[in-house]
Amino acid sequence: KILAQLKSLNADIIFLQETHLKVQAQTWLKANWIGQTYHSSYLFKSRGTAIIIHKGIPFKHKNTITDKEGRYVIVSGEIHSTPLTMVNIYAPNFDNPQCFNKILNIIFESTQQNEVIGGDFNCVLDQYLIKSGQQKRHNTKSKSSELLNTYIKNTNITDVWRIANPSG
C-alpha cells in the first residue's frame, strides 16, 4: 500500500525516514517502477532511512555510506555525467548537534559538487516560522539548528522547501 502511494507521486527520487526495516526486510523496497534502493537499518524495528530512485533515472552509483544506527544514508554517483551526492537524514527527536556534526563531516569529506540533503531533521531552522502551539517547545534556538544554519550559510546551500513554502 505504501509503495502504491509512493508510485502515485510520480517522483524520480524519494527520501524515506523511519522505515523501521531490519536488514532482512529491505526486499520490501522492491517494485517494478523502482530502479535502485539504498537503505540504512538499525538492529531493532525502528529508525531507518532509504533513498529510492525510479528506474527511469540514469543514476550511476559510485559509493554508499550508511549509518549502523539507521540515522542516515549517503549515496554518491552521477546523473547524465553530473556528479551528485544525496544525503537522507533521520535525526534524533532531541537536540543532538553531535549527530549532525558527524554527518556533516562525512558529507564534507566525501561530497562532490552537487548535494541534495533531505530528511527529518527534528529541529526548527527558522524560529520566526514556528506555529504558536510549538512556540513554548522551541522558544530557544537549538544547537542542532545553529550548526545546520551555519553549514547552510557556509556552503551556500539553498533550502528549497522554504522557497516553495515561505510561510510554513
N, C-alpha and C positions, 0 to 999 in steps of 0.2 A: 504494500500500500504506500509506503514512504517512497520507494523507488518510482512508483507511478506518478506521485505528486512531483517529485524532482524532474522526471521526464517532461511533465506538462509545463514546466517553467521554460523549456527550450533553451536552457543555459549551456554555454560552451564549457565553462569551468565552474565547479561547485565546491565551496568550502563548507564542511560539516564539523560541528563540535558536539561534544557529549554523545559520541557514537555508542559508547558503552559496549563495545565489542571486544571480546578476547581475541587473541591472535588467530585461534582456530575458526572463529566466526567471520573472518574477513571475506569469505566467499559470499556472504550476504550482499556485498557491494558489487555484485556481478549482474549485468543485464545486457541485452543486445545493443543498446544505444551507448553503453559505456566503453570507452576505448582503453583508458588507463586509470588505475586507482592507486593512491599512496595513502598509507594509514599508520597512525601511531596508536598503540594499545597500552592498557595498564593491566596489571595482574588480575584485578578484580573487574567485575562487570560495572565499570564506572569510567569516567573521563573519556579520552579518545578524541582524535581529530582525523579527518580524512580530506583528501583532495581528489575529486572525481573529474576526469577530463573526457569530454564527449568524443566518440570515435571519429567524428569528422574534423577534429582539430589535429593538425600535423605536428604534434609535440614530440620532439626528440629528447628523450630523457638522458641526463648526464649523471646526476647524483641525487641521493635522498639521505636526509638526516632525520632520524626520528628520536623522540624522547621516550625513554623507558617508563616514564610516569604518565604517558599519554597526554602531555601538555602541548606538544607541537609536532608538526611535520614540515620540513623544509625540502622543497623539490626544485632542482635546477635543471635547465635544459634550454631548448630553442624552439621557437615557432617561426617558420619562414626565415631561418638564419638569424633571427633576432634573439639574443640571449635573454633569458627570463628566469628569475628566482621567485617562487611562490612560497609564502610562509603562512601557515594556518595555525593560530594560537587559541588555546583554551586555557585562560589564566585562572588561578585560584580565585575564589569569591571573597578574598580578603586582601588587604593591601600587602603586596609581596614584591617589592622592587627587585629583589634578588632573582626572582623568576624571569622578569623582563630583562634584567641586566645580562643574564645567562643567554637568553635567546638573541638579544641584540648583538652581543659579542660574536655569537655564531654567525649571524647574518653578516656582520661586518667582515669577518674572516673569510666567509665563503661566497659572498654575494657577487653577482655580476652587475651590470649597469642598470638593469630594469628589475625593480622589485614590486611584487604585489603582496602586501601584508594585510591579512584579514583575520577574522575570528571573533571570539568573545573575550574581550579584554577585562571584563568585570570591573571596570573603573570608568569614571567620568572624565573625559578630556577637556570639556568646556563647561566650567562651573556656571556660566551665565544661562545655559540652556537647560538647567535642571528643572524638572517639573516640581511644583510646590509640595507634593506628597513625599518627594525624595529629599527635600531641602535639609531636613534635620540629619538624615543619614549621611549626606555628603556635604556638610557645611564647610569643611576644610579640604583643601586640595591634597590628595594622597601622594605619597612618594612615587607610586607607580605612575600616576598621571604626570607628575613633574618630569620623570625620566622619559616617558613616551613623548611628551611635548617637546622636550629638548632634542630628542632624536629626530622628530619630525622637522623641527626648525633647522637643525644642523645638516640634515641630509636632503633638505628641500623636497620632502615627500608631500604629496597632496592628499588630503582627506576627502576622497571622492564622495563618501557617504554624506559628509557635512555640506558639500557643494550641492548635492542633489536634494538634501533635506535640511535647509538652513535654519529652520525653526524647531527642529526636534527630530 
